[in-house]
Amino acid sequence: MFKNLAFRDSNLANRVSDRIRKLASDLDVKFCHVCGTHEWTITHYGLRSLLPGTVDVIAGPGCPVCVLPAAEIDEAIYLAQDDVAIVTFGDLLRVPGSKSSLQEAKATGGDVRVVYSVRDAIKMAEEEKDRDFVFLAIGFETTAPSTAIEILNKPPENFSFLVSHRLIPPAMELLLGIGDLHIDGFIAPGHVSTIIGLKPYEIFPKAYSMPTVVVGFEPLDVLFGIFMLLKQIKKNEAKLENEYERLVSWEGNKKAQRLMSQVFHVVNGRWRGIGDISLSALELKEKFACYDTRKKYDVKIEGSIDLLPGCLCHLVMIGKIKPPECSLYMNACTPQAPKGACMVSTEGTCRIWAKHKIS
Ligand code: SF4
């Protein structure tokens, strides 16, 4: 299954799997990750098949495209129909808003453009000075610093940011408040942790007695992470550990953190189908109001609808159900014709499961 590379060595994977089986033989545990890349690694390499039935791994709200509420897609659609160029990443085009998507807005004449980076979007604005450009800035702590850099670099006046960044630790805390979810340990996301470091996760072992391990993205990283969580549980411990030491430090990337705190403040944020999560979103500070789309244009979206009838994305995103438990999965909702956000993005759990033909 794995190529013979460090962290993809199948013999080592089988040995770790055996150790996991021994450790978990008398347990019944559920571990939660909060990262689309972790879900991809776990599904693509068939890691769940290497785990005993006593260890369940569920996917939390770790796909930045999936968690974006319909209201924020609706804002972008409204502007695209109002003669403003909306620029964003390709993954977002098919994400459903309340009534339509950015792709549909484009098909009916809206100016919607796809870029690979915010820099490319700014270049467009520099080249077309007589047009207003809005960049729909999404993502977790991993992508927020690149938005911050561009804002500090003073983009042209015809450019602004529809800021839709979200923060991961508050979403993890929310999961612990869902009474019937019963999580026994967190597989914390490696990418986000390269920026924020280990420190923000301290709360989980300290306040919630929740074993937490920051884990990398190779198959063996994930298996080691699960092994480390099991060892804590066997010893009746709840600690914060770092499996991804090769890239994640206690302090994280201080330069990126400084950039973020220069530009943003932390506010409550809405997550698709989940609702408001306290202090889970970023907003531009007042001194950057001229780059804040919501201040530049008077866009008021009311009564937005996060979930189409029958869509259970909110339950998939908190790990309460697995994709095949949604009756629309691979019936009315497919990667070719997605009904819910989790089937759109390459980081969405439904899309990952569908692409790997899991039923
Ligand atoms: S199958 Fe489609 S509608 Fe159902 S939860 Fe997944 S993305 Fe949402």
Boltz pocket constraint, residues with backbone or C-beta under 6 A from the ligand:
constraints:
  - pocket:
      binder: B
      contacts: [[A, 310], [A, 311], [A, 312], [A, 313], [A, 314], [A, 316], [A, 323], [A, 326], [A, 327], [A, 328], [A, 329], [A, 330], [A, 333], [A, 334], [A, 338], [A, 339], [A, 340], [A, 341], [A, 342], [A, 343], [A, 344], [A, 350]]
      max_distance: 6.0
